[in-house]
Amino acid sequence: MKHDSYNEQRERGNFSFPVEYHYVTNHHPRYNMPYHWHIQYEIIRVLEGKIVISIDENEYTASAGDIIFITDGCVHGGKAFLENTIYECMVFDKKLFETNVGNKNILQKFFEHHLIINSYFNNEYTDIHRTIWTIFDALKTKSSGYEFIVLGCLFNFFGLVLKHNLYTKSFTNFISSNQKNIHKLKKAFHLIETSYSQPLTLEDLANTSGLSPKYFCRFFQSMTNKTPIAYLNYYRIECACSKLISDKDQSITDIAYSCGFNDLSYFIKTFRKYKNTTPNKYIKSYFELTNK
């Protein structure tokens, strides 16, 4: 797969161990995952509650004990279905395997998308479940030698996928029209991420995707369950949440303006719509619960 120019540009872990771990509760500023994509792989395990994850054209509802696997390059986002949902994310780069032993020809079938690993594993996949649980427990505790445990279990995971045929074969000469539009949609996500603080219109988003506003709006809503402008405002609120808890020197008004809102009352109204609370109460609740 050739990736478009936009992806979530972040360093994962460090050079020798490119793995990143997140523990996410309803107090996390990115509790509901904005749509994005990256060139790394991601594994999500649900500890409590339920979360709905969209991956390209598919949607999965994962409950406690379920596992979601996200292939590199897929547009994905998530929303907690229950208020008490807790989940963990692991993001890893295929560079992790470059200097390690193993049949790289087989691994390349995954990395070059000739074999597409299944996205959803419930509790019935006991060996997969056991392996992924070991990975997350190692990442959470970071005891001596945890890197070897994680790497070994990832090899085991790929082996189990092959053993049980938990994949589909990719036909590289066939790309659905929706898949082509997903690549165009990534350009709209790129514009939102880089320019959310600026005035953006439906026409701006449609033009950057190379689609007519009417078709773009319909396709965008079918993928995200939000109109483009509703999603833009949702993304702005997610960014505001991060700034509210990370930049104590900025006033709420300054943060509102820096996130693309030119009216404080509208910002508060929109914030309440997506977070069911006000910015002031959100800050107070966050710092009380995290003891910061």
Secondary structure, 3 states (H helix, E strand, C coil): CCCCCCCCCCCCCCCCCCEEEEEECCCCCCCCEEEECCCCEEEEEEEECEEEEEECCEEEEEECCCEEEECCCCCEEEEECCCCCEEEEEEECHHHHCCCCCCHHHHHHHHCCCEEECCEECCCCHHHHHHHHHHHHHHHHCCCCHHHHHHHHHHHHHHHHHHCCCEEECCCCCCCHHHHHHHHHHHHHHHHHHHCCCCCCHHHHHHHHCCCHHHHHHHHHHHHCCCHHHHHHHHHHHHHHHHHHHCCCCCHHHHHHHCCCCCHHHHHHHHHHHHCCCHHHHHHHHHHHHCC
